[in-house]
Amino acid sequence: MTLSDPDFAAVVLEANLAPSVHNTQPTRWLRVSEAEVRVRDVAERHLAIGDPTGRDAGVSHGAAIEGFVLACSAREIAATVSPSSNLSAGDVARITLSGGAAPDPLQPYVHVRRTYRGRFVPAAPNALDRIAEDRDVVVVRAKDGIAHVAAVYDTASLSSFRDQAFRAELLSWMRLSRQDPRWTRDGLNAQAMEMSGFEAAGAGVVLRPGVFEALDRLGVTAGFVAEAKVVCSAAGILLFHRPADESPLETGRRYYRLWLSITQSGLSAAPMAVLADDPKAASEMARSFSLPTGRRLITALRVGRAPERTLPPKPRLPVEELIG
């Protein structure tokens, strides 16, 4: 069984709904034959400062690949993934298509999964019970535990923002005005970051070189980057961990499935990546919450129930830029 050209385009669009670091969308798809697809990397969409080893890009590719597999399953097509050893040439993986797949139960949640970065509303006491059974997560539900995570997160975030190169790279992926032609295409727009127009305009000024440093000398930047109140509104914090020696592609596939499971439970999530990226923060998470030996903290997710509202389409690249 193979995919028609329109179905292939639809599968690629669905795969691209997967999360990627800073919404960079680095994955491309090349149809080699009716039964084979090559997954390609766009190096220009890597984060040279925030992701110097390319690991986060690899995790992003893995999530997109899992999205492709899920989309194929809805069409009763099996997609077998073979990671590539030719990364220097831009190849990430090869996908072989065949018939006989059963629809994956997580596939229907692909189109409703959303990142929610605002304050959560109260969730049912047992909202996280099913997710807590996942062996790849440690769930922090106690209020004092969540408050501790929030404090460590704010400290690590401030440290990251003090790195001028990191801040400049982040700002280059932030879309702070609806007049930005990239608002609906990629990156982190103000609406997705739960920023008002006033807050977005302010962020564009405060994050500039020199301005942030001047404000930091006055001791006011900690309040600017702090998210403790938002973090503490969560029903829980998920510390997502995987084997320390696992490939980024496999990690990304598992990460996407976890997030879809969160959606399946009627909840929303927002990543708190700095808790894994900052060595001191990662060490504190492992110590405080007894992460298993031999496992690596991949990221933390604050999870809860988002308020009911009408959401715009996710910022995504058009399909013609994703194929080839």
KENUTOR-336266 format. One line per field, with one value per residue: residue number from 1; residue in one letter; x, y, z negated of N, C-alpha, C in turn. Coordinates in steps of 0.1 Angstrom, whole numbers. Example, Ala and Ser with C-alpha at 12.3 -4.5 7.8 and 13.67 -1.06 7.14 Angstrom:
BEGIN
i 1 | 2
aa a | s
neast 132 | 128
nnorth -57 | -22
nup -78 | -71
caeast 123 | 137
canorth -45 | -11
caup -78 | -71
ceast 132 | 129
cnorth -33 | 0
cup -78 | -79
END
This chain:
BEGIN
i 1 | 2 | 3 | 4 | 5 | 6 | 7 | 8 | 9 | 10 | 11 | 12 | 13 | 14 | 15 | 16 | 17 | 18 | 19 | 20 | 21 | 22 | 23 | 24 | 25 | 26 | 27 | 28 | 29 | 30 | 31 | 32 | 33 | 34 | 35 | 36 | 37 | 38 | 39 | 40 | 41 | 42 | 43 | 44 | 45 | 46 | 47 | 48 | 49 | 50 | 51 | 52 | 53 | 54 | 55 | 56 | 57 | 58 | 59 | 60 | 61 | 62 | 63 | 64 | 65 | 66 | 67 | 68 | 69 | 70 | 71 | 72 | 73 | 74 | 75 | 76 | 77 | 78 | 79 | 80 | 81 | 82 | 83 | 84 | 85 | 86 | 87 | 88 | 89 | 90 | 91 | 92 | 93 | 94 | 95 | 96 | 97 | 98 | 99 | 100 | 101 | 102 | 103 | 104 | 105 | 106 | 107 | 108 | 109 | 110 | 111 | 112 | 113 | 114 | 115 | 116 | 117 | 118 | 119 | 120 | 121 | 122 | 123 | 124 | 125 | 126 | 127 | 128 | 129 | 130 | 131 | 132 | 133 | 134 | 135 | 136 | 137 | 138 | 139 | 140 | 141 | 142 | 143 | 144 | 145 | 146 | 147 | 148 | 149 | 150 | 151 | 152 | 153 | 154 | 155 | 156 | 157 | 158 | 159 | 160 | 161 | 162 | 163 | 164 | 165 | 166 | 167 | 168 | 169 | 170 | 171 | 172 | 173 | 174 | 175 | 176 | 177 | 178 | 179 | 180 | 181 | 182 | 183 | 184 | 185 | 186 | 187 | 188 | 189 | 190 | 191 | 192 | 193 | 194 | 195 | 196 | 197 | 198 | 199 | 200 | 201 | 202 | 203 | 204 | 205 | 206 | 207 | 208 | 209 | 210 | 211 | 212 | 213 | 214 | 215 | 216 | 217 | 218 | 219 | 220 | 221 | 222 | 223 | 224 | 225 | 226 | 227 | 228 | 229 | 230 | 231 | 232 | 233 | 234 | 235 | 236 | 237 | 238 | 239 | 240 | 241 | 242 | 243 | 244 | 245 | 246 | 247 | 248 | 249 | 250 | 251 | 252 | 253 | 254 | 255 | 256 | 257 | 258 | 259 | 260 | 261 | 262 | 263 | 264 | 265 | 266 | 267 | 268 | 269 | 270 | 271 | 272 | 273 | 274 | 275 | 276 | 277 | 278 | 279 | 280 | 281 | 282 | 283 | 284 | 285 | 286 | 287 | 288 | 289 | 290 | 291 | 292 | 293 | 294 | 295 | 296 | 297 | 298 | 299 | 300 | 301 | 302 | 303 | 304 | 305 | 306 | 307 | 308 | 309 | 310 | 311 | 312 | 313 | 314 | 315 | 316 | 317 | 318 | 319 | 320 | 321 | 322 | 323 | 324
aa m | t | l | s | d | p | d | f | a | a | v | v | l | e | a | n | l | a | p | s | v | h | n | t | q | p | t | r | w | l | r | v | s | e | a | e | v | r | v | r | d | v | a | e | r | h | l | a | i | g | d | p | t | g | r | d | a | g | v | s | h | g | a | a | i | e | g | f | v | l | a | c | s | a | r | e | i | a | a | t | v | s | p | s | s | n | l | s | a | g | d | v | a | r | i | t | l | s | g | g | a | a | p | d | p | l | q | p | y | v | h | v | r | r | t | y | r | g | r | f | v | p | a | a | p | n | a | l | d | r | i | a | e | d | r | d | v | v | v | v | r | a | k | d | g | i | a | h | v | a | a | v | y | d | t | a | s | l | s | s | f | r | d | q | a | f | r | a | e | l | l | s | w | m | r | l | s | r | q | d | p | r | w | t | r | d | g | l | n | a | q | a | m | e | m | s | g | f | e | a | a | g | a | g | v | v | l | r | p | g | v | f | e | a | l | d | r | l | g | v | t | a | g | f | v | a | e | a | k | v | v | c | s | a | a | g | i | l | l | f | h | r | p | a | d | e | s | p | l | e | t | g | r | r | y | y | r | l | w | l | s | i | t | q | s | g | l | s | a | a | p | m | a | v | l | a | d | d | p | k | a | a | s | e | m | a | r | s | f | s | l | p | t | g | r | r | l | i | t | a | l | r | v | g | r | a | p | e | r | t | l | p | p | k | p | r | l | p | v | e | e | l | i | g
neast 8 | 5 | 10 | -10 | -2 | -17 | -24 | 1 | 11 | -8 | -1 | 24 | 19 | 5 | 24 | 41 | 28 | 39 | 57 | 85 | 118 | 117 | 98 | 110 | 109 | 126 | 125 | 124 | 109 | 114 | 103 | 113 | 105 | 75 | 72 | 91 | 105 | 126 | 139 | 148 | 172 | 173 | 198 | 201 | 181 | 187 | 196 | 222 | 233 | 216 | 214 | 239 | 250 | 231 | 213 | 187 | 175 | 175 | 158 | 135 | 132 | 127 | 101 | 86 | 88 | 75 | 50 | 45 | 44 | 21 | 2 | 2 | -7 | -34 | -43 | -41 | -16 | 16 | 45 | 78 | 107 | 140 | 168 | 193 | 227 | 241 | 243 | 259 | 253 | 229 | 208 | 183 | 167 | 152 | 121 | 100 | 72 | 43 | 15 | -13 | -14 | -28 | -50 | -35 | -42 | -36 | -35 | -58 | -55 | -36 | -44 | -55 | -38 | -21 | 2 | 2 | 8 | -1 | -19 | -32 | -65 | -84 | -80 | -93 | -88 | -78 | -66 | -41 | -36 | -35 | -14 | 6 | 13 | 31 | 63 | 83 | 81 | 84 | 61 | 53 | 33 | 26 | 21 | 43 | 64 | 59 | 63 | 90 | 101 | 93 | 108 | 135 | 134 | 129 | 153 | 172 | 163 | 167 | 195 | 200 | 189 | 207 | 228 | 239 | 242 | 225 | 201 | 197 | 195 | 171 | 153 | 153 | 137 | 113 | 81 | 68 | 50 | 20 | 23 | 46 | 58 | 63 | 46 | 25 | 39 | 63 | 84 | 79 | 51 | 36 | 10 | 9 | 27 | 12 | 12 | 2 | -4 | 9 | 28 | 43 | 55 | 70 | 87 | 102 | 118 | 131 | 146 | 167 | 202 | 222 | 201 | 188 | 210 | 214 | 191 | 193 | 214 | 201 | 186 | 161 | 154 | 149 | 122 | 111 | 115 | 104 | 83 | 69 | 43 | 26 | 36 | 30 | 3 | -2 | -15 | 4 | 39 | 56 | 84 | 102 | 120 | 146 | 165 | 200 | 218 | 202 | 192 | 186 | 165 | 148 | 141 | 127 | 105 | 92 | 87 | 68 | 47 | 41 | 32 | 9 | -5 | -10 | -27 | -48 | -58 | -72 | -58 | -35 | -1 | 31 | 64 | 93 | 121 | 146 | 151 | 162 | 183 | 200 | 228 | 230 | 203 | 192 | 206 | 196 | 169 | 170 | 181 | 162 | 138 | 143 | 152 | 155 | 184 | 208 | 192 | 182 | 173 | 151 | 132 | 111 | 76 | 50 | 18 | -17 | -52 | -63 | -80 | -112 | -114 | -114 | -90 | -64 | -51 | -21 | 11 | 27 | 48 | 41 | 31 | 45 | 70 | 80 | 84 | 107
nnorth -12 | 23 | 58 | 83 | 113 | 136 | 125 | 120 | 147 | 155 | 139 | 148 | 174 | 169 | 155 | 176 | 190 | 183 | 190 | 212 | 224 | 257 | 260 | 256 | 239 | 219 | 197 | 179 | 163 | 138 | 122 | 92 | 69 | 51 | 37 | 45 | 70 | 97 | 113 | 145 | 170 | 204 | 224 | 251 | 258 | 251 | 257 | 275 | 285 | 278 | 251 | 237 | 211 | 199 | 182 | 188 | 195 | 170 | 156 | 170 | 162 | 135 | 137 | 147 | 126 | 106 | 117 | 115 | 87 | 82 | 95 | 80 | 56 | 61 | 59 | 32 | 24 | 11 | 24 | 21 | 29 | 37 | 48 | 71 | 69 | 88 | 116 | 138 | 144 | 154 | 136 | 121 | 100 | 70 | 60 | 33 | 23 | 2 | -20 | -27 | -16 | -8 | 18 | 42 | 47 | 72 | 90 | 106 | 128 | 144 | 167 | 183 | 188 | 212 | 237 | 254 | 283 | 299 | 307 | 279 | 265 | 251 | 216 | 183 | 162 | 137 | 140 | 135 | 109 | 86 | 93 | 93 | 67 | 61 | 50 | 66 | 91 | 113 | 124 | 154 | 165 | 176 | 207 | 220 | 208 | 215 | 243 | 243 | 234 | 256 | 277 | 268 | 268 | 295 | 306 | 293 | 302 | 329 | 329 | 319 | 340 | 360 | 355 | 370 | 362 | 339 | 351 | 368 | 350 | 336 | 358 | 362 | 342 | 348 | 361 | 390 | 408 | 412 | 421 | 410 | 391 | 364 | 356 | 336 | 314 | 302 | 298 | 315 | 331 | 361 | 356 | 328 | 327 | 337 | 365 | 399 | 426 | 449 | 436 | 421 | 441 | 453 | 432 | 431 | 453 | 451 | 428 | 435 | 439 | 454 | 469 | 449 | 442 | 466 | 469 | 446 | 453 | 470 | 453 | 443 | 424 | 398 | 397 | 402 | 379 | 360 | 332 | 319 | 321 | 313 | 287 | 275 | 272 | 249 | 215 | 196 | 188 | 173 | 153 | 143 | 116 | 96 | 67 | 73 | 70 | 70 | 75 | 107 | 108 | 86 | 94 | 117 | 107 | 93 | 114 | 129 | 111 | 110 | 136 | 136 | 118 | 132 | 151 | 134 | 129 | 151 | 174 | 202 | 213 | 228 | 232 | 232 | 236 | 245 | 234 | 210 | 217 | 234 | 226 | 227 | 230 | 206 | 187 | 193 | 187 | 159 | 151 | 161 | 148 | 122 | 109 | 80 | 60 | 60 | 73 | 101 | 134 | 147 | 168 | 191 | 193 | 215 | 209 | 210 | 221 | 239 | 271 | 272 | 281 | 297 | 288 | 299 | 287 | 266 | 282 | 273 | 261 | 262 | 234 | 231 | 240 | 220 | 196 | 179
nup 0 | 8 | 6 | 21 | 40 | 29 | 4 | -7 | -10 | -29 | -50 | -56 | -64 | -87 | -102 | -107 | -126 | -150 | -180 | -180 | -188 | -199 | -179 | -154 | -133 | -117 | -100 | -69 | -40 | -17 | 11 | 22 | 36 | 43 | 20 | 2 | -19 | -25 | -53 | -60 | -72 | -80 | -83 | -87 | -104 | -129 | -163 | -170 | -194 | -216 | -212 | -207 | -201 | -185 | -195 | -204 | -180 | -169 | -186 | -179 | -152 | -157 | -169 | -148 | -130 | -144 | -143 | -115 | -113 | -129 | -114 | -90 | -101 | -105 | -80 | -75 | -69 | -74 | -87 | -87 | -104 | -98 | -112 | -100 | -91 | -79 | -86 | -81 | -55 | -56 | -59 | -80 | -86 | -72 | -58 | -54 | -36 | -41 | -39 | -61 | -87 | -119 | -130 | -152 | -185 | -196 | -175 | -168 | -186 | -177 | -163 | -182 | -202 | -221 | -230 | -261 | -277 | -297 | -328 | -345 | -349 | -377 | -379 | -379 | -408 | -403 | -378 | -367 | -371 | -353 | -336 | -354 | -357 | -337 | -330 | -322 | -334 | -362 | -384 | -398 | -422 | -447 | -464 | -476 | -463 | -436 | -439 | -446 | -422 | -405 | -416 | -411 | -384 | -377 | -386 | -369 | -344 | -345 | -346 | -320 | -304 | -309 | -293 | -266 | -239 | -238 | -244 | -222 | -201 | -209 | -208 | -180 | -172 | -182 | -177 | -179 | -170 | -152 | -127 | -118 | -92 | -96 | -116 | -114 | -106 | -118 | -147 | -179 | -186 | -199 | -208 | -212 | -233 | -253 | -256 | -260 | -238 | -248 | -266 | -248 | -232 | -252 | -258 | -235 | -237 | -263 | -260 | -244 | -235 | -259 | -270 | -286 | -303 | -316 | -331 | -346 | -362 | -379 | -393 | -385 | -366 | -373 | -382 | -357 | -342 | -357 | -363 | -383 | -394 | -373 | -369 | -393 | -392 | -379 | -376 | -380 | -377 | -351 | -350 | -325 | -316 | -300 | -288 | -293 | -272 | -249 | -215 | -200 | -182 | -189 | -214 | -208 | -195 | -216 | -233 | -220 | -220 | -247 | -251 | -236 | -250 | -273 | -262 | -255 | -280 | -285 | -291 | -290 | -282 | -289 | -279 | -300 | -294 | -302 | -327 | -322 | -305 | -319 | -338 | -366 | -374 | -363 | -378 | -404 | -400 | -396 | -421 | -440 | -433 | -429 | -404 | -383 | -383 | -356 | -338 | -318 | -323 | -301 | -296 | -314 | -320 | -325 | -336 | -331 | -333 | -306 | -301 | -286 | -252 | -220 | -197 | -175 | -143 | -145 | -142 | -113 | -87 | -52 | -32 | -8 | -14 | -30 | -17 | 3
caeast 0 | 13 | 3 | -11 | 5 | -24 | -23 | 15 | 11 | -16 | 6 | 35 | 13 | 1 | 37 | 47 | 22 | 46 | 65 | 99 | 124 | 114 | 90 | 119 | 104 | 138 | 124 | 119 | 105 | 117 | 97 | 122 | 97 | 61 | 73 | 102 | 106 | 138 | 137 | 160 | 175 | 176 | 208 | 199 | 170 | 193 | 199 | 237 | 237 | 208 | 215 | 251 | 253 | 221 | 204 | 173 | 170 | 173 | 145 | 124 | 130 | 120 | 87 | 80 | 88 | 64 | 38 | 44 | 40 | 7 | -7 | 1 | -16 | -48 | -46 | -38 | -3 | 26 | 57 | 90 | 117 | 154 | 177 | 203 | 241 | 247 | 238 | 266 | 247 | 215 | 198 | 180 | 161 | 145 | 108 | 95 | 58 | 37 | 1 | -17 | -13 | -40 | -50 | -30 | -53 | -32 | -35 | -69 | -52 | -26 | -49 | -60 | -27 | -17 | 10 | -5 | 18 | -8 | -23 | -42 | -76 | -83 | -82 | -98 | -77 | -72 | -64 | -28 | -34 | -31 | -1 | 16 | 17 | 41 | 76 | 93 | 79 | 82 | 51 | 54 | 19 | 25 | 23 | 56 | 72 | 58 | 69 | 104 | 104 | 92 | 120 | 147 | 131 | 131 | 168 | 179 | 158 | 174 | 209 | 200 | 187 | 219 | 237 | 235 | 240 | 213 | 189 | 196 | 189 | 157 | 146 | 152 | 126 | 101 | 73 | 62 | 40 | 12 | 28 | 57 | 54 | 65 | 37 | 18 | 48 | 72 | 88 | 71 | 45 | 32 | -2 | 13 | 34 | 2 | 16 | -6 | 4 | 18 | 38 | 51 | 63 | 80 | 98 | 111 | 127 | 138 | 156 | 178 | 215 | 224 | 189 | 187 | 221 | 212 | 180 | 198 | 222 | 192 | 180 | 146 | 152 | 143 | 108 | 106 | 115 | 98 | 70 | 65 | 28 | 21 | 41 | 23 | -11 | -2 | -19 | 16 | 50 | 61 | 98 | 103 | 134 | 148 | 179 | 210 | 224 | 193 | 193 | 176 | 153 | 139 | 136 | 117 | 92 | 86 | 83 | 56 | 36 | 38 | 24 | -4 | -12 | -15 | -39 | -58 | -63 | -80 | -50 | -25 | 12 | 41 | 78 | 102 | 133 | 158 | 154 | 171 | 194 | 209 | 233 | 226 | 189 | 190 | 211 | 186 | 156 | 173 | 183 | 150 | 127 | 148 | 151 | 161 | 198 | 210 | 182 | 186 | 162 | 149 | 126 | 100 | 64 | 40 | 6 | -29 | -63 | -64 | -93 | -119 | -113 | -112 | -76 | -61 | -42 | -7 | 21 | 34 | 53 | 33 | 35 | 55 | 84 | 83 | 86 | 118
canorth 0 | 35 | 71 | 92 | 126 | 144 | 119 | 123 | 161 | 156 | 132 | 157 | 185 | 164 | 153 | 189 | 195 | 178 | 201 | 213 | 234 | 271 | 259 | 259 | 230 | 216 | 184 | 179 | 150 | 136 | 109 | 86 | 60 | 50 | 30 | 50 | 85 | 101 | 124 | 154 | 180 | 217 | 228 | 265 | 259 | 247 | 268 | 275 | 289 | 271 | 237 | 235 | 197 | 195 | 172 | 193 | 193 | 155 | 153 | 176 | 153 | 123 | 139 | 148 | 112 | 99 | 123 | 108 | 73 | 82 | 99 | 68 | 46 | 65 | 54 | 18 | 22 | 9 | 32 | 15 | 39 | 33 | 60 | 73 | 71 | 98 | 129 | 149 | 147 | 159 | 126 | 118 | 86 | 64 | 55 | 24 | 21 | -11 | -21 | -36 | -10 | -4 | 32 | 44 | 54 | 86 | 99 | 116 | 139 | 153 | 180 | 191 | 191 | 226 | 243 | 264 | 289 | 308 | 301 | 269 | 265 | 239 | 203 | 172 | 157 | 125 | 143 | 130 | 95 | 77 | 97 | 89 | 53 | 61 | 47 | 76 | 104 | 115 | 134 | 163 | 170 | 183 | 221 | 225 | 203 | 224 | 256 | 242 | 234 | 269 | 285 | 264 | 272 | 309 | 309 | 288 | 310 | 342 | 327 | 318 | 353 | 368 | 351 | 378 | 354 | 331 | 360 | 373 | 338 | 334 | 369 | 360 | 332 | 354 | 369 | 399 | 417 | 405 | 426 | 402 | 381 | 351 | 353 | 324 | 305 | 295 | 305 | 317 | 344 | 366 | 349 | 315 | 329 | 344 | 379 | 409 | 435 | 457 | 428 | 418 | 453 | 455 | 422 | 434 | 463 | 447 | 418 | 440 | 440 | 467 | 472 | 439 | 443 | 478 | 466 | 436 | 460 | 476 | 442 | 441 | 414 | 386 | 399 | 402 | 366 | 350 | 325 | 310 | 321 | 304 | 273 | 270 | 270 | 236 | 204 | 189 | 189 | 160 | 152 | 133 | 111 | 85 | 62 | 83 | 68 | 69 | 84 | 118 | 104 | 78 | 103 | 126 | 99 | 90 | 126 | 133 | 102 | 114 | 148 | 132 | 111 | 143 | 157 | 124 | 130 | 164 | 184 | 209 | 213 | 237 | 227 | 240 | 230 | 250 | 226 | 199 | 222 | 239 | 214 | 228 | 227 | 192 | 180 | 195 | 179 | 145 | 149 | 164 | 140 | 108 | 103 | 67 | 59 | 57 | 80 | 115 | 143 | 153 | 181 | 191 | 199 | 219 | 203 | 214 | 223 | 252 | 276 | 270 | 292 | 294 | 289 | 300 | 276 | 267 | 287 | 263 | 264 | 256 | 221 | 231 | 242 | 209 | 185 | 180
caup 0 | 9 | 4 | 32 | 38 | 20 | -9 | -12 | -14 | -41 | -61 | -59 | -72 | -100 | -109 | -110 | -138 | -162 | -186 | -177 | -197 | -194 | -167 | -143 | -122 | -109 | -93 | -55 | -36 | -3 | 15 | 31 | 44 | 37 | 7 | -6 | -22 | -32 | -62 | -59 | -82 | -75 | -93 | -89 | -114 | -142 | -173 | -172 | -208 | -225 | -209 | -199 | -196 | -176 | -201 | -204 | -166 | -167 | -193 | -171 | -141 | -162 | -171 | -135 | -125 | -151 | -137 | -102 | -116 | -133 | -102 | -82 | -107 | -103 | -66 | -76 | -63 | -83 | -84 | -94 | -105 | -99 | -114 | -90 | -96 | -70 | -90 | -75 | -42 | -59 | -61 | -93 | -86 | -60 | -62 | -44 | -38 | -37 | -43 | -72 | -100 | -126 | -135 | -165 | -194 | -199 | -163 | -169 | -194 | -170 | -158 | -193 | -211 | -221 | -241 | -268 | -286 | -307 | -341 | -343 | -358 | -385 | -373 | -388 | -417 | -397 | -364 | -363 | -376 | -343 | -332 | -365 | -355 | -327 | -336 | -318 | -340 | -376 | -385 | -410 | -424 | -459 | -462 | -479 | -453 | -424 | -442 | -445 | -407 | -400 | -421 | -404 | -370 | -376 | -387 | -357 | -333 | -346 | -342 | -305 | -298 | -311 | -282 | -255 | -226 | -239 | -243 | -208 | -193 | -213 | -202 | -166 | -169 | -188 | -167 | -189 | -164 | -141 | -114 | -114 | -82 | -101 | -127 | -112 | -99 | -127 | -159 | -191 | -185 | -212 | -212 | -217 | -246 | -262 | -259 | -255 | -229 | -256 | -271 | -236 | -229 | -262 | -257 | -224 | -242 | -274 | -257 | -235 | -241 | -266 | -279 | -297 | -312 | -325 | -340 | -355 | -373 | -388 | -400 | -382 | -355 | -379 | -381 | -343 | -336 | -366 | -359 | -394 | -396 | -363 | -372 | -405 | -388 | -372 | -384 | -383 | -368 | -347 | -347 | -315 | -315 | -291 | -290 | -291 | -259 | -238 | -204 | -200 | -174 | -197 | -225 | -203 | -192 | -229 | -239 | -213 | -224 | -260 | -250 | -231 | -261 | -281 | -255 | -256 | -294 | -286 | -297 | -282 | -287 | -284 | -283 | -309 | -289 | -309 | -338 | -317 | -298 | -328 | -346 | -381 | -376 | -361 | -390 | -415 | -398 | -398 | -435 | -447 | -429 | -428 | -390 | -382 | -378 | -342 | -330 | -315 | -322 | -288 | -298 | -323 | -314 | -335 | -330 | -338 | -324 | -301 | -301 | -273 | -244 | -206 | -194 | -161 | -138 | -150 | -132 | -107 | -74 | -42 | -28 | 3 | -20 | -38 | -8 | 12
ceast 9 | 4 | 2 | -4 | -3 | -23 | -9 | 16 | 4 | -8 | 18 | 30 | 10 | 14 | 43 | 39 | 29 | 54 | 79 | 105 | 122 | 105 | 98 | 115 | 116 | 137 | 118 | 117 | 107 | 112 | 107 | 115 | 83 | 62 | 84 | 102 | 118 | 134 | 150 | 160 | 178 | 185 | 206 | 188 | 175 | 195 | 214 | 240 | 229 | 209 | 227 | 255 | 242 | 211 | 190 | 167 | 167 | 160 | 133 | 121 | 123 | 105 | 80 | 78 | 76 | 51 | 35 | 38 | 25 | -2 | -9 | -8 | -30 | -53 | -43 | -26 | 8 | 39 | 68 | 101 | 131 | 163 | 188 | 217 | 248 | 242 | 246 | 261 | 233 | 205 | 196 | 175 | 155 | 132 | 103 | 80 | 53 | 23 | -1 | -16 | -27 | -39 | -45 | -40 | -49 | -33 | -46 | -65 | -41 | -31 | -54 | -49 | -23 | -7 | 2 | 4 | 12 | -11 | -33 | -53 | -76 | -87 | -87 | -86 | -70 | -67 | -51 | -26 | -29 | -17 | 10 | 20 | 28 | 55 | 86 | 91 | 79 | 72 | 52 | 40 | 18 | 28 | 37 | 66 | 72 | 64 | 84 | 108 | 104 | 103 | 132 | 146 | 134 | 146 | 175 | 175 | 166 | 189 | 210 | 199 | 199 | 230 | 232 | 233 | 228 | 201 | 187 | 190 | 175 | 149 | 144 | 141 | 113 | 94 | 64 | 52 | 33 | 16 | 40 | 53 | 56 | 56 | 30 | 26 | 56 | 75 | 77 | 64 | 39 | 19 | 0 | 20 | 25 | 7 | 5 | 2 | 14 | 30 | 48 | 60 | 73 | 91 | 107 | 121 | 136 | 149 | 167 | 191 | 217 | 213 | 187 | 198 | 219 | 201 | 184 | 207 | 213 | 184 | 165 | 144 | 146 | 128 | 103 | 105 | 108 | 85 | 64 | 50 | 21 | 24 | 32 | 8 | -13 | -8 | -7 | 27 | 55 | 76 | 100 | 118 | 134 | 162 | 189 | 217 | 215 | 195 | 183 | 163 | 143 | 133 | 125 | 104 | 85 | 80 | 69 | 44 | 32 | 29 | 10 | -12 | -17 | -27 | -51 | -65 | -71 | -72 | -41 | -12 | 20 | 54 | 85 | 116 | 146 | 161 | 162 | 184 | 205 | 215 | 229 | 212 | 186 | 194 | 201 | 173 | 159 | 175 | 170 | 139 | 131 | 146 | 159 | 176 | 199 | 200 | 186 | 173 | 161 | 143 | 116 | 88 | 55 | 26 | -6 | -41 | -63 | -78 | -99 | -118 | -111 | -97 | -74 | -53 | -28 | 2 | 29 | 38 | 43 | 39 | 46 | 69 | 89 | 87 | 97 | 131
cnorth 12 | 47 | 78 | 105 | 135 | 139 | 121 | 137 | 162 | 150 | 141 | 168 | 181 | 161 | 166 | 196 | 191 | 190 | 200 | 225 | 248 | 271 | 262 | 250 | 226 | 204 | 186 | 165 | 149 | 122 | 103 | 76 | 59 | 44 | 35 | 65 | 87 | 113 | 132 | 165 | 193 | 224 | 243 | 268 | 254 | 259 | 267 | 277 | 280 | 256 | 234 | 222 | 192 | 185 | 176 | 192 | 179 | 151 | 158 | 167 | 140 | 125 | 140 | 134 | 104 | 104 | 117 | 94 | 73 | 86 | 88 | 58 | 48 | 61 | 40 | 15 | 21 | 17 | 27 | 25 | 33 | 46 | 60 | 74 | 82 | 112 | 140 | 153 | 153 | 149 | 123 | 104 | 83 | 58 | 46 | 22 | 8 | -10 | -28 | -29 | -7 | 10 | 33 | 52 | 69 | 96 | 109 | 129 | 148 | 167 | 189 | 194 | 205 | 228 | 254 | 270 | 299 | 301 | 290 | 271 | 252 | 227 | 193 | 166 | 145 | 127 | 136 | 115 | 86 | 80 | 93 | 75 | 51 | 60 | 58 | 90 | 102 | 126 | 141 | 169 | 178 | 198 | 226 | 220 | 212 | 238 | 255 | 242 | 248 | 278 | 281 | 269 | 287 | 313 | 305 | 297 | 323 | 340 | 326 | 332 | 362 | 366 | 359 | 371 | 345 | 339 | 365 | 362 | 336 | 345 | 368 | 350 | 337 | 363 | 378 | 408 | 409 | 410 | 418 | 392 | 367 | 347 | 340 | 312 | 296 | 303 | 306 | 330 | 348 | 359 | 336 | 316 | 336 | 358 | 388 | 418 | 444 | 449 | 424 | 429 | 455 | 445 | 425 | 445 | 458 | 437 | 422 | 441 | 454 | 470 | 462 | 440 | 455 | 475 | 455 | 442 | 466 | 466 | 439 | 430 | 401 | 386 | 398 | 388 | 356 | 345 | 317 | 310 | 312 | 290 | 267 | 268 | 256 | 225 | 195 | 192 | 175 | 161 | 140 | 129 | 98 | 79 | 72 | 82 | 66 | 79 | 95 | 115 | 96 | 86 | 112 | 119 | 96 | 103 | 130 | 124 | 106 | 126 | 145 | 125 | 122 | 149 | 147 | 125 | 143 | 175 | 191 | 210 | 224 | 232 | 237 | 234 | 233 | 241 | 214 | 205 | 228 | 228 | 215 | 224 | 212 | 183 | 181 | 187 | 164 | 142 | 150 | 154 | 126 | 102 | 90 | 68 | 55 | 64 | 95 | 123 | 150 | 167 | 180 | 198 | 203 | 216 | 207 | 215 | 237 | 258 | 273 | 282 | 288 | 297 | 291 | 288 | 277 | 273 | 276 | 267 | 257 | 243 | 221 | 234 | 230 | 196 | 188 | 183
cup 0 | 7 | 18 | 30 | 28 | 6 | -15 | -17 | -28 | -53 | -65 | -68 | -86 | -108 | -114 | -122 | -151 | -167 | -182 | -185 | -191 | -182 | -155 | -131 | -112 | -100 | -79 | -51 | -21 | 1 | 26 | 41 | 37 | 23 | -2 | -7 | -29 | -41 | -63 | -69 | -75 | -86 | -97 | -100 | -127 | -150 | -177 | -187 | -217 | -223 | -201 | -194 | -186 | -182 | -201 | -190 | -164 | -174 | -185 | -158 | -145 | -164 | -158 | -128 | -131 | -145 | -123 | -104 | -120 | -122 | -93 | -88 | -105 | -89 | -64 | -68 | -74 | -78 | -93 | -93 | -107 | -101 | -104 | -97 | -88 | -73 | -84 | -61 | -44 | -61 | -76 | -95 | -73 | -65 | -51 | -47 | -33 | -42 | -56 | -86 | -106 | -130 | -149 | -173 | -197 | -187 | -163 | -177 | -189 | -167 | -170 | -203 | -210 | -233 | -248 | -279 | -296 | -320 | -338 | -353 | -366 | -377 | -383 | -396 | -410 | -382 | -358 | -366 | -365 | -337 | -342 | -364 | -344 | -333 | -332 | -324 | -355 | -377 | -398 | -412 | -437 | -457 | -465 | -469 | -440 | -427 | -441 | -430 | -402 | -404 | -413 | -389 | -368 | -377 | -374 | -345 | -333 | -342 | -326 | -299 | -300 | -301 | -270 | -242 | -226 | -237 | -229 | -199 | -196 | -207 | -187 | -162 | -176 | -178 | -176 | -183 | -153 | -128 | -109 | -104 | -86 | -112 | -126 | -107 | -109 | -139 | -170 | -190 | -198 | -217 | -218 | -231 | -256 | -266 | -253 | -245 | -236 | -261 | -260 | -232 | -239 | -261 | -246 | -228 | -253 | -270 | -248 | -243 | -248 | -276 | -290 | -307 | -321 | -335 | -350 | -366 | -383 | -396 | -397 | -372 | -361 | -379 | -367 | -338 | -345 | -361 | -370 | -396 | -386 | -365 | -383 | -403 | -382 | -382 | -388 | -373 | -364 | -343 | -338 | -313 | -306 | -293 | -285 | -277 | -247 | -227 | -205 | -192 | -182 | -209 | -220 | -200 | -206 | -235 | -233 | -218 | -239 | -260 | -245 | -241 | -271 | -275 | -256 | -270 | -296 | -292 | -287 | -289 | -281 | -288 | -291 | -306 | -297 | -321 | -335 | -311 | -307 | -338 | -360 | -383 | -374 | -372 | -402 | -413 | -401 | -413 | -443 | -445 | -425 | -414 | -390 | -377 | -364 | -333 | -329 | -316 | -309 | -289 | -309 | -316 | -326 | -328 | -338 | -328 | -319 | -300 | -287 | -265 | -229 | -202 | -179 | -156 | -144 | -139 | -126 | -92 | -64 | -37 | -17 | -2 | -28 | -29 | 2 | 6
END
